[in-house]
Amino acid sequence: MAPEATGVASSTVRVRLAPGILALNRLMMTLQNKRMPVADIEVDANARGTGIELGFDCPEETARRYAVLLENMEDVEELHFAGPAPENRKAPSAEYGGRRFRSVENSASGEVGPETVFEYTQDGDVVSATYGGGGVRSGVLIATADSQGNLDARYAHVNEAGDLMTGECRTTPEALPDGRLRLHEEWRWTSGDGSSGRSVVEEIGD
């Protein structure tokens, strides 16, 4: 059983994945299924592959065992154990886990629309989501949250044309009177035309 997470990264592992959204999705599923205590994550996707920095909230010896497990994954092309994380980040007070969101507003160059649904999970300050619908066939998002619940996110999806699209996003949450969340997003494509825009998604009520 994985150690109980405190939300503070103590060891860092850097991974280079094979290009493509499927490799990133398989890594995210492995982190969740193996209950790895990830307190911090950064993603950098480009044409050469996907670079990921994982901050583990566990003793160094345990983090090294997780690193060996990840290194044996088919999609992992390169892995480095970096020792203690350079910065400790505490878990935020905002909670995204179990919430579902739908787009209500987006800039013209965006591909997310009213039929796109996001399903969020959260472990400490690490927030992830899967999304699809409308112009998006399948997508994943990974982010870190600060103490106010603001998200620093990276996302990747395959659109209806079969293109793999990647981008980055800064999200500011707004609490609605009925208890739902509204997310104000400023995003930028890191693929395609490199354009930027703004969008708003709202939590889907019961």
N, C-alpha and C positions, 0 to 999 in steps of 0.2 A: 504494500500500500504506500502511495506517495506521502511524503511528509506534509503536514498541514501548512498551507501557504499563509504568509504574513503580509504579502503584497510588496515586499522589498527584495530586489534582485541582489544576489550575492556572488554569482558566477555567470560568465558570459560565454556563449557558444555562437560562432559565426558559421553559417551554412551557405553554400552555393548550390542552388537547385538547377535542374535541367529547365530549359525554357518551357513556358506553357502554363496555363491555368490549372491543368490537372495535377501537375507536380505540386503546386502550392496547395491545392485542395487536399491531396493525400497527406501532406505534411501536417496541415491543420487538424485533420481527422486523427492522425497518430498522436499529436499532442493532447487531444481531448480524450481519446480512447485509453491511452496509457496514464491519464491523469497527471501529466507532467506539470510541476508547479512553476509555470511561467509567469513571472511578475512584470516583464517588460519585453516588447518585441518591436523591431523596426524592419521594414520591408523596402527593398530597392529593386524594382523590376525593370529590365531592359532587354534588348534583342539577344544578348549573350546568355541570359539566364536570370534567375531571381536570387538576389543576395538577402539573407535574413540574419539578423542579430537577435539572439534569444537571451534574456536575462533570467536565470533560474533562481528561485527562492528556496534553496536547500543547501546543505553542506557541500563543500567542493567535491568530496569523494562521490556523493550521490549524483551531482551534476555530471561528473565524468562518466558515470554509468549510463546516464541518459544520452550523453554525447556518443558513446559507442553504439547504442541502439539506433540513433539517428544516422550515424555514419554507414550503417549496414543497409539503409534504405536504398532501393534501386534508383530513386530520383536524385539522391544526394551525390553531387559531383565533387564536392570539396567541403571539408569541415575543419575548423580550428577551435580549440578550447582556449579561451582568452583569460581564464582566471577570474578574479573578482571584478564585478561590474564597475565601470568608472563612476557611476552615479546611482544613488539609491532613490527609488521613487515609491512613495507610499500609495496604498490603494485609495481611490477617490470615493467620495460619499455618494455620487450619482450611481444609479443602478439601471443598466440597460437590459440585463438578462431576462429572457422570456418575452420581450416586447416585440411587436410586429408593427411595421411602418409602411405607409404608402405615400408616393410622391404627390404633392399638390401644386407644385410650381417648379419650373426649371427653365434655364436659358436655352436658346435655340440650338446651340451646338451640343447640348446634352442628349443622352440616349435613354435615360430613365424617364418613364411617363406614369400616368395614373394607374396603369395596369401592373406596374412593377411593385412587388412586395418584398420587403426586407425582414428577415428574422434574425434577431440579435441574441448573442450569448455573452457572458462576461465572467472573467475570473480575475479578481483583484482589479488592477488598472489595465488589464488586457481585454479589449472588446473586439468581438468578431461577429460577422454576419454573412449569411448567404442571401442571394436575391435573384429574382427572375420574374419574367412576365413582360408583356408589351414588346419593346424592341430588344430585350435582353433575354437570351436563351439560358445562360447560367453565369452567376457572378459570385465573387467572394470579396469580403472587406476585412481588413485587420487594422486595429488602431490601439493607441494608448490613450488613457484618459487622465486628465489632471484632477486636482482636488475639487474643482468646480464642475466636473463632468464634461469639460470641453475635450473634443477628440482630435487627435492628429492621426489621420487615416491614410491608408493606401488601398486601392481597389483594382480589381481586374475582372473583366467579363468577356464573354463571347456574345456578339450581337447577332441579329437575325441574318446578316450577310455572311456570317461565319468568321468575322474579323475578331482577333484578340485585342481588346482595348485595355489600357492601363491608365491610372491617374492617381492624384493625391487630393486630399480634401481636409479642410478644417471645419469642424462642426461645433456649433454653440447651441446647447439645449435651452428650451423655454418650457416651463411648467404651465400647463393650461389649467383653468379653474376646475375642470372635471377630473383632474389627476393625470390626464394623458400628457405625453411629451410632444413638443414640436421641435424639430431640429432645423436650424438655419445653417446651410452649408455653402462654403466657398471652395470651389474645386478647380482643378487644372488637369487637362489631359497630358500624360507623359508619352503618349503615342498619337498617331494620326496627325492632326494639324496643330497640336499643342495649345489649343485655345483654352480659355478659362470661362467660368460662369458661376452663377449662384442658383441654389435650389432650396426648396423647403419640403420636408417630409413630415407627416403627422402620424402619431400612433393610431393604430386601428383599434377602435373600441370593441367591447364585448358584444 
